[in-house]
């Protein structure tokens, strides 16, 4: 993790750091699972085009041709390359961006995503050992609660509904005051 590289590309982490109970991401955030990356990829139109939509556009950091790069997703994937058990040297910088997921595929490997300078694909793979150093992204964890503004227990901070919404009975408000005209 060369400080010069870290300023531009961030640090590279082995998968064991991703899985460490001390938490790599700030509170309320987490490293996306393989399934969460798949949801993103599908939303962006599938594996054959999602990579371009996830890569930083232009050639400031990516080598030419940086095929299909639009960054329309706002992901701004950078080509930090990878690091192996070799004294911390970076490999393939400016060519590839590797991003760990939090999901294991076997006792030795974990799922990751690969962005490539030469195509628009996002490649889902588990062919790299957990000791490899890749980039990580943190995803905002959902805050569960009632998201219906008409409910008595509406939670303005909730981002995902948990089915807990409670409603006033007919002719009553949320404080159980009668609202019917007598």
N, C-alpha and C positions, 0 to 999 in steps of 0.2 A: 504494500500500500504506500507507494511513493506519494509524498505530500503534493507534489506538482500535479500528478495525475488525479489525485483525490479532489483537488479544487474544481476540476472540470467534470470528471466522470463519477465522482463519489468513490467509496471504498468497495472492494471486492470481498465477499464473505464466503466461507465454506458453509455447507448446509447445516452443519452442527450448530453454528451460530444462529441460524434461522430457527432451529428447534430448541434453543436454550431457554430454560424457564425464566431467566432474568429479563427476557424480552428485548428484542432488537428495536422494535417500533415503539413510539411514544404511547402513553396510556390512551386507550380508545382507538387504537390502530392495530393492524395485524398484517403479517405477510400473507398475500392471497394464496388460497389453495389452488390446486390444479383445476378444480371445477370452477372457481371464480375467474381464473384466466380464460377458461373455455367459454364462459358466459360473455366475457368481454370480446373474445375473438368472434363468436357467433354474432353478437350485436353489431360488430364492425363489418359484417358481410362474409365471414368465413376465413379460414386459414390462408387462402390464396391472395387475399387483398388486405387483411387486417394488419400485417406487418408494416406496409407502407403508411397506413393510417396511424401507426404507433411510433414511427421513426421521426426524429427531428428532420425537418425539411432542410434542403441545401447541403452544402459541402463544407461547412465550418468545422465539423468534427468527423463526418462520414467520408470515406473514400468514394470516388466516382465509380459507378454512376449513381449510387444511392437510389436505386430504382423504386419508383412509386411513392417516394417519401412526401407526405403531405402534412403529417402530424394533426390531422383533423380530429383526432381523439383527445388531444391535449396530453397524451402520455409522455411525449418528448423523449422517446427512447434514444439513448446515446450508445455509441460503440465502445464500451469500456473494455471489450475483449474478455479474457479469462486469466486466471492464475492457477498454477498447479504447485505441487510440493517441489519447488525448484528455487527456493530462496526468495520467493515473492515476485518474480518477474512477470510482467503482463505479456500476454500473447494475443495476437489478432486485434489489437486496439485499432480503431478506425475502420475495421471491417465487420465486426460482429458485436452484438449486444446480447449477453446471456442474462436471464433473470430467473432466480430460484422461485419455486412455489414452496408452500409449506407441506406439500404432500410427498410421501415416500412412494417409490415404486417397487423397491426390494430392500433387502438389508444393506445393500451397498450403494444404491442409487436413489435419486429423488427426481421428481418431475421439474422441468424448467421450460422456459420459452427462449427461442433464439431468433433474433432479428439479423438480417443479412444485407450487406450493402448492395448485393447484386440482384435482389429480387424483392417482391412485395409481400412475400410469405411471412407468416409467423409460424415457426416450427415448434411443435410440441415434442419433446424428447425426454427420455430418461437414460440416455446412453453415457452420461458423465458421472463419475464417482462423487460421493458427498464431500470428498476432500477438496474438490475443485473450488476455486474462488470465482464467484459470479456476483453481479449486481443484485440488489433486492429492491423491491418497491413496497411501501406500506400503504394499506388500504384502510380507509375509515371504517371502523366496525359499526354495524347497525346499532342504534339506540332503540330498544323496544319499548312500546307503550301504545296508548290510544292515539291514533292519528286523525280521528274524525272530529272536526271542529264543532259539530253539533252535540257531541257527547259531554256529559257532566264532568268526566275525568280526562278531557282532552289534554295531551301532553305536548306542548310546543317544541320540546327538545327531541321528541321521538321521530325517528326516520323510518321505522318499520313497525307496522301494526301487529300487536300480539294478541288481538282478540279480546282485550280486556275492557273495551268501551262499555260505559254504563249510561243509560238514558233516563231522563225523567219520565215518570208515568204520565199518562194523558191527564191534562188539566192541572199539572203540577210542574213547578220549576225544579232545578237541580237541588235546591235547599228544602224540597218537599213542601213548599208554600203553594197553596191552592191558587190557580190562575184562572179558574172558571168564573164567569159572571153569574152572580146569584140573583 
